[in-house]
């Protein structure tokens, strides 16, 4: 059975505390936009998958109640930074399994200013990612900089040592994504920055500067997932984008065996998920036109190029230099500005990626439009860990 995204919506992603709103206000805005885009009412939704990381238990109900009080099941989803895509995957499974005809995936996050922590009150022994940080500590020690910046910054150092990747190539990722975000009214940052300016920004954890790191953000995004029968019955063919393939993977021994940060931050999970998605769809990375990937830090975009098969191992620095991942190149990666510039409200990120790709495949992305886009890929990853890849086609 096939499933389709027929409606998407999102709020503008904003710096925490910049606007007087609560998470349910964000969810109401994004959910209302998605329903309107799908041309359906909340009364037609049979189940809701609500994703968030930092709100309290049953926050999903509080958010969904803003859309209607219909008594339907609301499931709360928390899968670290991969939460949004995890909610979408569960919605798809409900539809493709024949349980429901119309499901809403809703992601939101109200965050605090400043860098994310990594443990329970600073005690990493009780953190779900303690094993991941232990690999980092054994190889590089533990510094005073934000923990997530440390683990990815150390992965960047390793990549530089292993393959000759340069600081300028890392900075080029930030410059590209800031340039793309200029055309995105929903992005937290909408200004262009050169590679030189990215390099000159304050260092967060060497070699990563501030403009290579995703910010904390407030925001929400949503997607309406329906069966083929529902789409046909309600005349939604012009809105429908097929979820052609999807896979979630978690850590294996490969993540920890090498003792290197480049492996523990999720490359193996992404590689496995990519293989599964390509096999399901009967397509390869060469068939993809537009990609929204999880650039929480610039190094993760480079690592993901390699894991998706866009280039060989260690060749991602050369790929960004070649212009292959921007307009006029082989793929357009993160036309939204990505996490680095669009923002990163954890529970909403994966669904915002899907919204961007749906707009691209419908030809509705405005000045960001990728010419002729027919196949899109989203990549949403969280330490701990989970990687969710979704291949969409028109």
N, C-alpha and C positions, 0 to 999 in steps of 0.2 A: 504494500500500500504506500502511495506517495504522500508527502506532506509539503505544504507550501506556506511561505510567509506572505501574507496578504496586506499587512499593515504594520508600519513602524512609526515610532515617535521618540523624541528625546527632548530634554531641556537643554538650555545652554549650560555647559559645565563652568563652574565658577569657583573662585578661591573661597575656602571655608570662611564663614562668618561675614561674607561680603553682602549677603542679602538676608532679610528677616523671613526665613521660611523653615518649615520642618520637613522631615523626610516624606511625610504623607502629602505635603503640598507638591513636592517634586514628582512623586509617583502619580498624583492626580493629573498633573500637566502632561507627563510623558504618556500615561495610559490613555488619556482622553485623545491625544494626538494620534496614537496608534489605532484606536478604535475608529476615529474619523477617517484616517487613511484607508482603513479596511472597509469603510462604509457599512459598519455593523454597530449594534448597540451592545452595551455590557450585558444585557439580558440574554444575549446569544452565546456568551462565553460559558463554558461548562466547568472549567477548572482554571486556577491561577497558580503559577510557579513564581514565587516572590524571592528574589535574591538580594542579599545584603550581608555585610560582615560585622558592622559595628553597632547595629541597632539591637534592641532587646528582643527576647522571644516573642513570637506572634506579631512582630512588626509588620509582617506581610499582610496579616488581616487588617491591621490599622490602616495600611496603605491602600489595600484593595477596597475597603469600605468607602473610600472617597469616590470610587467609581460606581458603587451600587451595593445594596444590601439584599443580595439574591440567595444567600444561603449555600452557595457552591463551595466545594473544597478549595482551600488555600493552603499550599504547601510552602514552607519556609526552607530556603536553600542557602547554604554557606559553604563555599569551597575556595576560600581565600581569593586571590585576584582572578581566578577562573570562574567565579560565581555566576556572572551574567551568562556566559556560554553554557554553564552547567544547567541553569534554569531553562535555557532554550532546548538543550538536549533532552531533558525530561519532558518538556512540552511536546517535542517531536515524537518521542517514544509513546506517549499517551495517544497521539493521533495515529501514528503508523501501526500501533498495536490494536487499533479499533476500539479503544476505551472511550475516547471523546472525539468529537468532530471539530471543536473549536476551543483552543486553549490560549491563554494569555501568559506570556513570559514577561515579568516585570522586575527590573533591577533598579536599585536606588542606594544612595549612601550620603549621609551627612557626616562629614569628617571634621577633625580638629586641625588647626594650623600646625605646620611643622612637619618634620620627617616622621615616617612610620617607625614604630618600635618593632621589636622582634620577639619579645618574650613576655611573660607574665610579671609585670612590675620590675622588669629588668633581670629576672631570674630565668636565664636561658635553659636551665636544666628542666624546667617544666614546659618549655615552648614546644609546640608541634613540629617546629623545624629545628629542634635541638641537634638532631643527627646531621642535618645539612650544615649548620654553623660549626659543628665539631670538625667536619672536614676542613672548613676554612681555617679554623683556629689552629689545627695541626699543621697546616701548610704555611699560614701567613700570620698567625697570631690574631689578637683581637684588639682593635683600635677604638678610639673614642668617637669616630664618625658614625653616622646612622648605619645600623646593621645591614639593611638591604643594599645600601650603596656600597658597603664594604664587600659583600659577597660578589656582587656584580663587578665592582671595581677590580677586585682581585682576579675575577675571571678575565677581565680585559687585559690585565698585566700578563696573565698566562698566555693569552692568545697572541699578544705582542711578542712574547719570548719564543713561543712555539713557531709562529708563522711570519713574523716580521711586520705584523699589522702596526700602523702608525697612529699617533695621537690625532693627526690631521684626518685620517680615515674615520676614526671614531667621531670626531667633531663634525664630519661631513653628514653623518646621519642626523644629528641635531639640526644642522643648517637646512637640510632638505625638508625635514618635517616642520620646522618653523616656517619655511617658505610656503609649504602646502597649506598651512593653517590660515594664511592670510585670507583665503577665499571661503573660510568656514565660519559662518556667524554663530555656530554653537561652540566654537573652541574657546577655551579659557584664555589662551594667548593668541593674538592675531597680528603678530608683527614678524617681519623678516629679520633673520640674523645670519651673517656670513660665517663661514668656517673660522675665520680669524676672530670674530667676536665670540663665537662659541668657545674657542680655545682660551680666550682672555677672561671668560667669566670665572667667578670664584670656584675654587676646587672643593668638591664635596668629599670625594675619596679618590685620590689619584689612580688613574688618569682622568676620571670623570669630573667634568665641571657641571655647574648648575644647569646649564642649557642642554645637558645630555641626560638629565634626570626628570622623570615624570613628577609633576607636583601632586600634592593632596588636593582633592576637589570635592565639591558638592554637586550632585546631579542625579538624573534618572534617565532610563531608556526602556523601551518596551517593544515587543513584537507579538503580533497575532499569528498563530500557527493553526492551519486548518487542513482538513482532508481534501482530496481531489473532489469528492462528492459534494462537500460543503461549498467549495469554490464554484463548481459548476452550477449548483442549485441557486446560488446567490449572485450569479453573474460577475464573478470576481477575476475572470481570466486576465483582464488588463492590469490587475494589481499583483497577480501571483508570481512569485519567484520560488522555484523549486529548491528544497533542501535535498540536493542530489546525493550527498554523502556526509557523514559525521562520525567522529570517533573521539573518545576520551581515553587517555592513558595515564597511568600513575608510575611512580618510580620503580625501577628494577635494580638489581645488583649493579648494573652498568653505571647508575648515578653515583655510586659511592666507591666502586672498586679502585678507580684510578687515584683517588685522593686529591683530585683537582676540582677547582671551582667551575671550570668550563663545563664539567660534566654534571656537577651537583645542582646547577641552576636550571636544568631541564632540557638540555639538548636531546638526550636519549628519548625522553617522553615525546617531544615534538617529532622526532624522526619516526618513531613507531606509529604515532597518530597519522602522520602524513602517508606512510605506506598503506595504512588501513583505508584512508579516505580515497587515495588514488585507485586502489583495488576495487572498492565499492562502486565508484563512479565510472570506472573504465576510462579515466582521464589521467593526465599527468600535469606536472607543473608547467609544461610547455603549452598546455591548453588554457591556462589561467591568464586573465587580463589584468585584474585588479586585486590587491591584497591589503587587508587590514591586519597587521600583526602586532604582537605585544611588545612594543618598544619601551618597556618600563625604564630601561637604561639603553643608551646607544649600543653598547656591546651586545645586548640581547637581540637587537635587530640584525646585527652581523651574524651572530650565532644561528639565528633562525633562517637566514638565507641559506646557510649550509645544510641545516636540518631538513629544510623543505626541498632540497635538491636543486636550488637555483644556481648553485656553483659547487665546486669541489671543496673538500675540507681545507680550511685555511685560506681560501680564495675570496672570502667575502669583502676584504678590504679593497681588493682590485675591482670587485663588482660595483661597490659604491662609487669608486673613482670613475668607472666607465660610463656612468649615467644610465645604467640599465634599469634602475629602480625608481625613475621619476618620469615625468611627462616627456614623450619622445623616445623613451627607452623601451626595453622588452616588457617590463611590467611597471605599473604605477603602484608603489608601496606606500601605504598610509596617506592617501589623498586628503584625509580628514585633518592631518597634522599629527595623527598618532597620539599615544599616551603622553609623549614628551611635550606636545604643544596643545592638543585638544584637552588634556587633563585625564585624571585617573580616579574617579569615584568608584571604588573597587567593585561593588555589586552591580554597577551599571555598565562597566567598561565593555564586557563581551557583547552585550546587546547593542551598545552604541556602534560597535564595529559592524554588526549585522545591519543596522540601520543604514550606515554609510554604503555598504556593498549593495543593499537593495536599491537605494537611490541611484547608484551608479548603473546597475543592470537595467533599471527602468529608464535610464536617460534623464533623470531628474536631479542631477547633482550640480546644476548651474555652472559656475565658472570652474568648479573642480572636476567637471565631467571628463572621464576617460573615454576617448573616442572609440566607439564600437565595442564597448565592454559587454561580453556575453556570459563570462564565467568569472566568479569571484571566490576568494578564499578568506576566511577569518581564522585567526590564531590567538587564543586566549589561554594564558598560562598562570599558574599560581604555585609558589613554593609550598612544599609540604607533602605531596605535590599533585598537580593535575594539569594536563594539557588537553585542550578541546579544540579540534579543528573542524570547521564547517565549510563545505563546498556548496556554493549556490550557483544556479544557472537560470537563465531566462528562457 
